[in-house]
Amino acid sequence: MLTPDLQVNAKRDAQGRIVEGLAMDDITSQNQALLTVAAAGEFKAWPTTGVGAMRFLRDDNTSALIAEICSQLRGDGQKVIEVKYTDNLLIDAHYES
């Protein structure tokens, strides 16, 4: 779905253990997708986390979906600029520094 680029340039110590060289791109969009798709209860450590977007599929009114997405993103520590749904879901949010 939304996977970041993973760059591996492994550097090993004298015992052959990897000590550095693993870099990942920004994972904000991946976290947004996971929060939107996952339903509450799917994350064992955080049972109330997750929008469960599938339960909104037959609803013509998207305001409840958008409100739940905004709530979950804020709970994840993101500043929500805009969330809208027309033909596609647009999420404009980022982690606050």
C-alpha positions in Angstrom: 0.0 0.0 0.0 2.2 2.9 1.2 5.6 1.5 1.9 8.6 3.7 2.6 11.9 3.1 0.8 14.3 1.0 2.9 17.9 1.5 2.4 20.4 -1.1 3.7 24.1 -0.4 3.7 25.1 -2.7 6.5 28.3 -2.1 8.4 29.5 -4.9 10.7 31.8 -5.0 13.7 34.6 -7.5 14.2 32.1 -10.2 15.4 30.0 -9.8 12.3 27.1 -8.0 14.0 25.4 -5.2 12.1 26.1 -2.0 14.0 24.8 0.6 11.5 23.5 1.1 8.0 19.7 0.7 8.1 17.8 3.8 7.0 14.0 4.2 6.5 12.1 6.9 4.8 9.3 8.9 6.5 6.6 6.5 7.7 3.9 9.0 8.4 1.7 8.0 5.4 2.1 4.3 6.3 0.9 5.1 9.9 -2.0 7.0 8.5 -3.0 4.1 6.3 -2.7 1.6 9.1 -4.8 3.8 11.5 -7.5 4.2 8.9 -7.8 0.6 7.8 -7.3 -1.1 11.2 -10.3 -1.5 13.5 -10.4 -0.9 17.2 -9.1 -4.1 18.9 -6.6 -5.0 16.2 -3.7 -3.5 18.0 -3.4 -5.6 21.2 -1.4 -3.0 23.2 -3.8 -0.2 22.1 -7.4 -1.7 22.0 -9.1 1.6 21.2 -6.8 2.5 18.3 -8.1 2.2 14.8 -10.8 3.8 12.6 -12.0 0.6 10.9 -12.8 2.3 7.6 -14.5 -0.8 6.3 -17.5 -0.2 8.6 -18.2 3.1 6.8 -18.4 1.6 3.3 -22.1 1.7 2.9 -22.6 5.1 4.5 -23.3 7.9 2.1 -22.5 10.5 4.8 -18.7 10.6 5.2 -18.6 13.1 8.1 -18.5 10.3 10.7 -15.6 8.6 8.9 -13.7 11.9 8.6 -14.3 12.7 12.3 -13.0 9.3 13.4 -9.9 9.6 11.2 -9.1 13.1 12.6 -9.6 11.8 16.1 -7.3 8.8 15.6 -4.6 10.9 13.9 -4.6 13.4 16.8 -4.4 10.5 19.2 -1.4 9.3 17.4 0.3 12.7 17.9 -0.4 14.2 14.4 -1.5 17.7 13.6 -4.4 17.4 11.2 -4.5 20.0 8.4 -7.3 18.5 6.3 -9.1 15.2 5.8 -11.5 14.9 2.9 -13.2 12.2 0.9 -14.5 12.6 -2.6 -13.5 9.7 -4.9 -10.3 9.2 -2.9 -9.4 9.7 0.7 -7.0 12.7 1.2 -5.1 13.0 4.5 -3.0 16.1 5.1 -1.5 15.6 8.5 2.0 15.3 10.1 3.6 14.6 13.4 4.1 17.6 15.6 7.8 18.2 16.4 
